[in-house]
Amino acid sequence: MGMTAQAAFWFLPAVIPIAIFISWNDMRSMKITNFSVIVLIAAYALLGPFAFGFEMYLWQWLHFPIVLVVCVGLWMLRLMGGGDAKMIAAMAPFFVVADLELILRLFAACLISALIVHSLFRYTSLKKPVAEWQSWNAGRYFPKGFPLSMTLLLYLVFAAVYR
């Protein structure tokens, strides 16, 4: 089955401000804070039983440790940042495995879009209001909190609108 519109409507009010904060903070300071990740997990913990029903809610929790182990392994290999690893793990319970193809396509589109938008601002005068952001001078590093947040938000919005 996949994410239902009802479940998405339960999560959206909590996830929208968290995702905006994570995106903004990651672009500003190149950090995804532990506090923001804990708040995201707490949102799932509090709203999950209402959104999914208790049995599915418990099954969805399995995504967290599995994804955390994989992402920590990738972090140890220096293939991703630690903040990105913990954020992906915190986002994992929100995603339904039946929607995996959609999630991967959505993340690819969000990653490309975020890179284009960030580059557009970085190399033009559009960055003047936020010239102090560290992501402008991060070299080859890119703040992936922005596309990760977009992926979660768009996944929930698409589920709310199209299911």
C-alpha positions in Angstrom: 0.0 0.0 0.0 2.1 3.1 0.8 1.7 6.3 2.6 -1.9 7.3 2.9 -3.3 10.9 2.6 -4.6 10.6 6.2 -1.1 9.7 7.5 0.5 12.5 5.5 -1.9 15.0 6.9 -1.0 13.9 10.5 2.7 14.4 9.9 2.7 17.6 7.7 2.0 20.2 10.4 4.9 19.0 12.5 7.4 18.2 9.7 7.0 21.5 7.8 8.7 23.8 10.4 11.3 21.1 11.3 12.3 20.6 7.7 12.5 24.4 7.1 14.7 24.8 10.1 17.0 21.9 9.2 17.4 23.3 5.6 18.1 26.8 6.8 20.5 25.8 9.5 22.4 23.4 7.3 22.9 26.1 4.6 23.8 28.7 7.2 26.3 26.7 9.3 26.8 23.4 7.4 25.5 21.5 10.5 22.4 19.4 11.1 22.0 19.7 14.9 21.2 16.8 17.2 18.3 18.8 18.6 16.6 19.1 15.2 17.0 15.4 14.6 15.6 14.5 18.0 12.6 16.8 17.4 12.0 15.0 14.0 12.1 11.6 15.8 9.8 12.9 18.5 7.3 14.1 15.9 7.2 10.6 14.5 7.0 9.0 18.0 4.1 11.2 19.0 2.1 11.3 15.7 3.0 7.9 14.3 0.3 5.9 16.1 -2.4 8.2 14.9 -1.1 8.4 11.4 -0.3 4.7 10.8 -2.2 2.7 13.4 -0.3 1.1 16.2 0.9 -2.1 14.4 2.3 -0.3 11.3 3.7 2.4 13.6 5.8 -0.3 15.4 7.0 -1.8 12.1 8.0 1.6 10.8 10.3 2.0 13.7 12.5 -0.8 12.3 13.6 1.6 9.5 15.4 3.7 12.0 18.1 1.3 13.3 18.6 -0.4 9.9 19.1 3.0 8.1 21.2 4.3 11.0 23.7 1.3 10.8 24.0 1.7 7.0 24.4 5.5 7.2 27.0 5.3 10.0 28.9 2.8 7.8 28.8 5.3 4.9 29.9 8.0 7.3 32.8 5.9 8.5 33.9 5.5 4.9 33.7 9.3 4.6 31.0 9.0 1.9 28.6 11.2 3.8 28.5 13.6 6.7 27.5 12.6 10.2 24.6 15.1 10.3 23.3 13.7 7.0 23.5 10.2 8.4 21.5 10.9 11.5 19.0 12.9 9.6 18.4 10.2 7.0 17.9 7.7 9.9 15.5 10.1 11.7 13.5 10.5 8.4 13.3 6.7 7.7 10.3 5.8 9.9 8.2 8.4 8.0 8.8 6.5 4.7 6.8 3.5 3.7 8.8 0.7 1.9 6.1 0.3 -0.7 7.0 3.8 -2.0 10.7 3.1 -2.2 11.0 3.8 -6.0 9.1 7.1 -5.6 11.3 8.1 -2.6 14.5 7.5 -4.6 13.3 9.3 -7.6 12.1 12.2 -5.4 15.4 12.4 -3.6 17.3 12.4 -6.9 15.1 15.3 -8.2 15.4 17.2 -4.9 19.2 16.7 -4.9 19.6 18.0 -8.4 17.1 20.9 -7.8 18.8 21.9 -4.6 22.2 21.9 -6.2 20.9 24.1 -9.0 19.2 26.6 -6.7 22.1 26.7 -4.3 24.6 27.3 -7.2 22.3 29.9 -8.7 22.4 31.8 -5.4 26.1 31.1 -4.7 27.4 32.5 -8.0 25.0 35.5 -8.3 24.2 38.5 -6.2 21.1 36.7 -4.9 23.1 35.6 -1.9 23.6 39.2 -0.5 20.9 38.9 2.2 22.5 35.8 3.5 26.1 36.4 2.5 27.4 35.0 5.9 26.2 31.5 5.2 29.0 29.0 5.4 27.7 26.9 2.6 28.7 29.5 0.0 32.4 28.9 0.8 32.3 25.2 1.6 34.2 24.1 -1.5 33.2 20.8 -2.8 30.9 20.1 0.2 27.1 20.7 -0.2 24.5 21.1 2.5 22.4 18.0 2.0 20.0 18.9 4.8 18.2 21.0 2.1 17.4 18.2 -0.4 16.8 15.7 2.4 14.2 18.0 4.0 12.7 18.7 0.6 12.4 15.0 -0.1 10.5 14.3 3.2 8.2 17.3 2.7 7.4 16.6 -1.0 6.8 12.9 -0.2 4.2 13.9 2.4 2.7 16.5 0.2 2.4 14.1 -2.7 0.8 11.5 -0.5 -1.6 14.1 0.9 -2.6 15.4 -2.5 -2.6 12.3 -4.7 -3.7 9.5 -2.5 
